[in-house]
Amino acid sequence: MAIKIRIPNSTTGTTKGFLSRDPVIRAALVVFVTVAVVFTSVFSYYYLKYDHIIDQKFKGQVFSNSAKIYAIPETVQVGEKIDAREIAVRLRRAAYAEKDGQSFMGSYRLLNNGIEIKPGPDSYHSPEPATIRVRSGKVESIAGQSGELSAYELEPQMITALFDAEQRSKRQLVKYDEIPKVLVDAVLAIEDRRFFQHGGVNFMRLAEAAWIDLTHQRHEQGGSTITMQLSRAFFLTPEKTVKRKIAEMLIAMELEQKFTKQQIFEFYANRVDVGQRGSFTISGFAAASQAYFNKDLKDITLPEAALIAGLVQAPSYLSPYRHPERALERRNVVLDSMVETHAASKADVEKAKATPLKLAPPNVEASDAPYFVDLVRDTVIGKLNERELNDQSYRIYTTLDPELQKIAAQAVETGMKLVDDQVTKLRTRRVRIGKTKKFETKVLPGPQAQLALVAMDPHTGEVLALVGGRNYGTSQLNHATSRRPTGSVFKPFVYAAAMNTINQPLFPMAIRFTSREIIKRSTTAR
């Protein structure tokens, strides 16, 4: 007898029945699918949106070019008292390098009894090298390709790049290869140690920062990578919201897919804000090196690199001019971080920590000559289109003497202190307190005294130095060129000119009298 046995597929049937009949599972599936679809749609929308924005931003030139303003060339003459090292210092200020090929501006080589100068392709001069021989602190001879020379013009020093008229920022663009390794190491040690390993977002650091902020009930540690900081600087507002942080992470991941790590760091090095100088924002590490140390970026030392890297966190709060103790403490934190990342040895760091802050003079009028730069800019823009001027990277050579400008700024600073003391003394009054017999000393309010200083070559009329006010940061009005009524102050000049030009005595009758007769006539008249 044939026996048929049917074994039902209980597992499949039970599962299908269970999934189809259980309302909780069905609801969960619906919610999951809905959330997944919404998330994918939103992610795709913002991904494509930011992808388009990034392409538009980086398809052309990321940073606008700028025209550069140069000072008058310094001349070295035979018989002048100067040594070879002082000439080398002046050349370094003009962006010359010690080795061939390191700078398009030119190079130099110190000799036992002089210096050899080789202008580069970007030099202001024709590419004619020269050898200057120095003996006993004096220039003995100057030899060029054409023979013996009586004088040689050194490369003019760059005063500044013409700033962005809207943002009032100063920036000097550099390539990644031009950034010294010590600065790259300092920035990575304090800002983003895993920069070359992560894909734009360091999730471990982000989680650690969130945990610290949550447990301490306040914001104490940032979790943004360098790429995320770049995303925020280029595309987002500084507001601290969850939405902005998500957008920041998304843009950072896209940037990592489009650019190499070196390119991203180069963008960052040219974009990051590192403080304020006068009324200008210091943008980028190269501008920071000039503003804080008055030297080219390639020449900065370990403690200087650590200071610049430390300022990125809070440039205003850590300003070395206003808060030197904070800046020093932050610099030392960066140095310790470099030991932890093996970017610097313990011995070098201890030596760097013992180095005091050596900053360029804080007087912006002395180093940047902002009133003079504004005057040059207004003059040039009156003849050329500003966009063309910057896009074509024009080089503007002027008559400014940097050393004389420093002397003028120092004279103004010293003189204004004396004037302020005199004004304060004149405005000081003893005032009775109510109806009592007690008095108190008060200084009456009033406007600050202003000034202007112009130093000119009397033979050519060239402006060699110009200070247009007491503080460019608070007022950009150039009192040297502003049109104002002179009033009676100008009368002595008019009278002096009249007396120097007339052909006959101004008071012919009075000149005939003796002093005694003049007194007699004056008494009789009364």
C-alpha positions in Angstrom: 0.0 0.0 0.0 1.4 3.3 -1.0 1.7 5.9 1.7 2.1 9.6 0.9 3.5 11.9 3.5 3.4 15.7 3.0 5.7 17.8 5.2 4.5 21.4 5.3 7.1 24.2 5.1 6.2 25.4 8.5 9.1 27.9 8.8 8.3 29.9 5.7 4.6 29.8 6.3 4.9 30.8 9.9 7.2 33.6 9.1 5.0 35.0 6.4 2.0 34.7 8.5 3.8 36.2 11.5 5.1 39.2 9.5 1.8 39.7 7.8 -0.3 39.4 10.9 1.9 41.2 13.5 1.0 44.9 13.4 4.1 46.0 15.4 6.5 44.4 13.0 4.6 45.8 10.0 4.6 49.3 11.5 8.3 49.1 12.3 9.1 48.0 8.7 7.0 50.9 7.4 8.7 53.4 9.7 12.2 52.0 8.8 11.5 52.1 5.0 10.1 55.6 5.3 13.0 56.9 7.4 15.5 55.3 5.0 13.8 56.9 2.0 13.5 60.3 3.6 17.2 60.2 4.8 18.4 59.1 1.4 16.4 61.8 -0.3 17.6 64.5 2.1 21.2 63.3 2.0 21.1 63.2 -1.9 19.6 66.7 -2.1 22.2 68.3 0.2 25.0 66.2 -1.3 24.2 67.4 -4.8 23.5 71.0 -3.5 26.9 71.3 -1.8 28.6 69.4 -4.6 27.5 72.2 -7.0 28.5 74.9 -4.5 32.0 73.4 -4.1 32.4 73.1 -7.8 31.4 76.7 -8.3 33.8 77.9 -5.6 36.8 75.9 -6.7 36.3 75.7 -10.5 38.3 78.9 -11.0 40.7 80.9 -8.8 40.0 80.2 -5.2 41.6 83.4 -3.8 41.5 86.6 -5.8 44.8 88.0 -6.8 46.0 91.4 -5.5 48.3 94.1 -6.6 51.4 94.6 -4.5 52.9 97.9 -3.4 56.7 98.3 -3.1 58.9 100.8 -1.4 61.7 102.8 -3.0 64.8 100.7 -3.8 67.6 101.1 -1.3 71.0 102.0 -2.9 74.4 100.7 -1.7 77.2 102.9 -2.7 81.0 102.5 -2.7 82.4 103.9 0.5 79.1 103.5 2.4 79.3 102.2 6.0 77.5 98.9 5.9 78.4 95.2 6.3 77.5 92.2 4.2 75.1 90.8 6.9 73.1 94.1 6.9 72.7 93.8 3.1 71.6 90.2 3.6 68.9 91.3 6.1 67.6 93.9 3.6 67.5 91.3 0.8 65.6 88.8 3.0 63.0 91.6 3.7 62.6 91.7 -0.1 61.9 87.9 -0.2 65.4 86.9 -1.4 66.6 83.4 -0.4 70.0 82.1 0.6 70.0 79.4 -2.0 69.3 79.4 -5.8 65.9 78.3 -6.8 64.2 78.9 -3.5 62.7 82.2 -4.5 61.6 83.7 -7.8 62.6 87.1 -6.5 66.3 86.2 -6.2 69.0 84.8 -4.0 72.2 85.9 -2.3 75.4 84.2 -1.0 77.5 85.6 1.8 81.2 85.6 1.1 84.2 86.0 3.4 84.6 89.7 2.5 81.3 90.6 0.9 78.0 89.3 -0.6 77.0 87.9 -4.0 73.5 89.0 -5.3 71.6 87.2 -8.0 68.2 88.8 -9.0 65.5 86.3 -10.1 62.9 86.3 -12.8 60.4 88.3 -10.6 63.0 90.9 -9.7 62.3 94.6 -10.2 65.7 94.9 -11.8 67.1 93.5 -15.0 68.6 90.1 -14.1 72.2 91.4 -13.6 74.0 89.9 -10.6 76.5 91.9 -8.6 79.2 91.2 -6.1 79.7 93.7 -3.3 83.0 93.7 -1.5 83.2 95.0 2.1 86.3 95.8 4.1 86.4 97.2 7.6 82.7 97.9 7.6 82.7 99.9 4.4 81.8 99.0 0.8 85.1 98.7 -1.0 83.9 97.8 -4.5 80.8 96.8 -6.5 81.3 94.6 -9.5 78.5 93.8 -12.1 78.5 92.1 -15.4 79.2 95.4 -17.2 82.2 96.1 -14.9 82.8 98.2 -11.8 79.8 100.1 -10.4 79.7 103.1 -8.1 76.3 102.1 -6.7 73.8 99.2 -6.8 70.1 99.2 -6.1 68.8 96.5 -3.8 65.5 94.8 -4.4 62.6 97.1 -3.2 60.8 95.8 -0.1 57.1 95.0 -0.4 55.0 97.2 1.8 51.7 95.3 1.4 49.3 93.7 -1.0 46.3 95.8 -1.9 43.5 94.7 0.4 40.0 93.4 -0.4 38.0 96.7 -0.4 34.9 95.0 1.1 36.4 92.6 3.7 39.4 94.8 4.6 41.7 91.8 4.8 45.4 91.2 4.0 46.5 87.9 2.5 49.7 86.6 0.9 49.1 83.4 -1.0 51.5 80.5 -0.6 51.8 77.0 -2.0 51.9 74.0 0.2 55.6 73.4 -0.7 56.4 77.0 0.4 55.0 76.4 3.9 57.8 75.4 6.3 57.5 71.9 7.8 57.8 73.3 11.3 54.6 75.2 10.8 52.7 72.3 9.3 53.8 70.1 12.2 52.7 72.8 14.7 49.3 73.2 13.2 48.6 69.5 12.9 49.8 68.9 16.5 47.3 71.3 18.0 44.5 71.3 15.5 44.2 67.9 13.8 46.7 65.2 14.5 45.1 62.6 12.3 44.7 65.0 9.3 46.5 62.7 6.9 44.6 59.6 8.1 40.9 60.5 8.3 38.4 61.2 5.5 37.4 64.7 6.5 35.7 63.8 9.8 37.4 62.4 12.9 34.5 60.6 14.5 36.4 59.5 17.5 37.6 63.0 18.3 34.1 64.4 17.7 32.6 61.9 20.1 35.2 62.7 22.7 34.6 66.4 22.4 30.8 65.9 22.7 31.3 63.7 25.8 33.6 66.3 27.5 31.1 69.1 26.7 28.2 67.0 28.0 29.9 66.1 31.3 31.3 69.6 32.0 28.1 71.3 30.9 29.9 73.8 28.7 31.9 73.9 25.5 35.5 73.0 26.3 36.9 71.1 23.4 36.4 71.3 19.6 36.0 68.3 17.5 36.4 69.9 14.0 39.1 68.7 11.7 41.1 71.1 9.5 38.8 70.1 6.6 35.7 70.9 8.7 37.2 74.2 9.7 37.8 75.0 6.0 34.2 74.0 5.2 32.9 76.4 7.8 35.1 79.2 6.6 34.2 78.9 3.0 30.6 77.9 3.0 28.9 78.3 6.4 28.1 80.8 9.1 29.8 80.6 12.5 26.5 79.8 14.4 26.8 76.7 16.6 23.8 74.5 15.7 23.4 70.8 15.0 22.3 71.6 11.4 25.4 73.5 10.7 27.6 70.8 12.2 26.0 68.2 10.0 26.4 70.4 6.9 30.0 71.0 7.9 30.7 67.3 8.1 29.0 66.6 4.7 31.0 69.4 3.0 34.2 68.1 4.6 33.7 64.6 3.2 33.1 66.0 -0.2 36.2 68.2 -0.1 38.3 65.1 0.8 37.0 63.3 -2.3 37.8 66.2 -4.6 41.2 67.4 -3.4 44.4 66.0 -2.0 45.4 66.5 1.6 48.1 68.9 0.5 45.6 71.0 -1.5 43.3 71.2 1.5 46.0 72.3 3.8 47.1 74.9 1.3 43.6 76.3 1.2 43.5 76.3 4.9 46.9 78.0 5.3 45.7 80.9 3.0 42.2 81.2 4.4 42.4 80.9 8.2 42.1 84.1 10.2 45.0 84.7 12.6 44.2 88.1 14.1 43.7 91.8 13.5 46.2 94.5 12.5 44.8 98.0 12.7 41.5 97.8 10.8 42.5 94.8 8.7 42.0 91.1 9.3 45.2 89.0 9.0 44.2 86.1 6.7 46.6 83.2 6.2 49.9 82.1 7.7 52.1 84.2 5.4 50.3 87.4 6.3 50.6 86.4 10.0 54.4 85.9 9.7 54.7 89.4 8.2 52.3 91.0 10.7 53.7 89.5 13.9 57.4 89.0 13.1 58.0 91.1 10.0 59.6 88.3 8.2 58.9 85.9 5.3 57.1 82.7 6.1 60.0 80.5 5.1 62.2 82.1 7.8 60.1 81.5 10.9 61.5 79.6 13.8 60.0 76.9 16.0 58.6 79.2 18.8 57.2 81.5 16.1 55.5 78.7 14.2 54.0 77.5 17.5 52.6 81.0 18.3 51.0 81.2 14.8 49.5 77.8 15.2 48.2 78.6 18.6 46.4 81.8 17.5 44.1 79.9 15.2 41.9 78.8 18.2 41.0 82.4 19.2 43.0 85.2 17.5 41.5 88.1 19.4 41.5 86.4 22.9 45.1 85.2 22.4 46.4 88.4 20.7 50.1 88.6 21.6 50.0 92.4 21.6 47.0 92.8 23.9 47.3 89.5 25.9 51.0 88.4 25.8 50.6 86.1 28.8 47.8 84.2 27.1 49.6 84.0 23.8 52.8 82.7 25.6 50.8 80.0 27.5 49.1 78.9 24.3 52.4 78.8 22.4 53.8 76.5 25.0 50.8 74.2 24.8 51.4 73.9 21.1 55.1 73.1 21.8 54.1 70.3 24.2 51.7 68.9 21.6 54.6 68.8 19.1 56.6 66.6 21.6 53.6 64.3 21.9 53.3 63.9 18.1 57.1 63.5 17.9 57.3 66.6 15.6 60.0 68.2 17.9 62.4 66.9 20.4 62.1 67.6 24.1 65.3 69.6 24.1 64.3 71.8 21.2 60.9 72.5 22.8 62.4 73.4 26.2 64.7 75.8 24.4 61.8 77.3 22.5 59.7 77.7 25.7 62.6 79.7 27.2 62.4 82.1 24.2 60.5 85.3 25.0 57.9 86.7 22.6 59.8 88.7 19.9 57.2 90.6 18.0 57.3 93.2 15.3 56.5 96.8 16.5 52.8 97.0 17.2 52.7 100.4 15.5 50.9 99.6 12.2 51.8 103.0 10.8 55.5 102.2 11.1 55.5 98.9 9.2 52.5 99.0 6.9 52.2 102.8 6.2 48.4 102.4 5.8 47.6 106.1 5.1 50.3 106.1 2.4 48.9 102.8 0.9 45.4 104.3 0.9 46.7 107.3 -1.0 48.5 105.1 -3.6 45.4 102.9 -4.0 43.1 105.9 -4.5 45.5 107.4 -7.0 45.9 104.2 -9.0 42.2 103.3 -9.0 41.5 106.8 -10.4 43.5 105.7 -13.5 42.9 101.9 -13.7 40.0 99.6 -13.0 40.3 98.0 -9.5 39.4 94.5 -10.7 41.9 94.6 -13.5 44.5 96.0 -11.1 44.1 93.0 -8.7 43.4 90.3 -11.3 46.5 91.1 -13.3 48.6 91.3 -10.0 50.1 94.7 -10.8 53.2 95.6 -9.0 53.2 99.3 -7.9 56.6 100.8 -7.1 56.4 103.9 -4.9 58.7 106.5 -3.3 58.1 105.3 0.4 61.3 105.0 2.5 60.6 102.2 5.0 63.2 103.4 7.5 62.0 107.0 7.3 58.4 105.8 7.7 59.4 104.0 11.0 61.1 107.2 12.2 58.0 109.3 11.3 55.7 106.9 13.1 57.8 106.9 16.2 58.0 110.7 16.2 54.2 110.9 15.9 53.8 108.4 18.8 56.2 110.3 21.0 54.8 113.7 20.1 51.2 112.8 20.6 51.9 111.6 24.2 53.2 115.1 25.0 50.3 116.8 23.3 47.8 114.5 25.1 49.4 115.4 28.4 49.1 119.1 27.7 45.5 118.8 26.6 44.6 116.8 29.7 46.3 119.4 31.8 44.2 122.2 30.2 41.0 120.3 30.6 41.6 119.4 34.2 39.4 121.3 36.7 38.8 121.3 40.4 35.0 121.0 40.8 33.1 121.5 44.1 31.1 118.5 45.2 27.5 119.7 45.7 27.2 122.4 48.4 30.1 121.0 50.5 33.5 122.5 50.8 35.1 119.4 49.2 36.5 119.5 45.7 37.3 116.7 43.2 39.5 116.8 40.1 37.7 116.2 36.8 39.0 116.1 33.3 36.5 117.8 31.0 35.5 115.8 27.9 36.6 116.8 24.4 37.8 115.5 21.1 41.2 113.9 20.8 44.0 115.9 19.2 44.8 114.8 15.6 47.9 115.3 13.5 49.5 114.6 10.1 53.1 114.2 9.1 54.5 114.3 5.6 58.2 113.9 4.8 59.1 114.9 1.2 62.3 115.1 -0.9 62.7 118.9 -1.3 64.4 118.5 -4.7 61.9 116.1 -6.4 58.7 116.5 -4.3 58.6 112.7 -3.7 56.7 111.6 -0.6 59.1 109.6 1.5 57.0 109.0 4.6 53.4 109.8 5.5 51.4 109.5 8.7 47.8 110.7 8.3 46.5 110.4 11.8 47.2 109.2 15.3 45.6 105.8 14.9 44.6 104.2 11.6 42.7 101.4 13.4 40.2 103.9 14.8 40.1 106.4 12.0 41.1 105.9 8.3 40.7 109.6 7.6 44.0 110.9 6.1 44.4 114.3 7.8 47.4 115.0 5.5 45.2 115.1 2.4 41.7 115.8 3.7 40.2 119.1 2.5 39.4 121.3 5.4 39.1 125.1 5.9 42.4 126.4 7.3 41.0 129.5 9.0 43.4 132.0 10.5 46.1 129.4 10.8 47.0 129.9 7.2 47.3 133.7 7.4 51.0 133.8 8.3 51.8 131.8 5.2 49.8 134.2 3.0 51.5 137.3 4.6 55.0 135.7 4.3 54.4 135.0 0.6 53.2 138.6 0.1 56.2 140.1 1.8 58.6 137.9 -0.2 57.0 138.9 -3.6 56.4 142.7 -3.3 58.8 145.1 -5.0 58.4 148.0 -2.6 58.1 148.4 1.2 54.7 147.2 2.6 54.5 150.3 5.0 56.6 153.0 3.3 55.6 155.8 5.7 56.2 153.9 8.9 59.7 152.9 7.8 60.9 156.5 7.8 60.2 157.0 11.5 62.5 156.1 14.3 61.1 154.0 17.1 60.9 157.1 19.4 58.8 159.0 16.8 56.5 156.0 16.3 55.8 155.9 20.0 55.2 159.7 20.0 52.8 159.6 17.1 50.9 156.6 18.6 50.5 158.5 21.9 49.3 161.6 20.2 46.7 159.6 18.2 45.2 158.3 21.4 
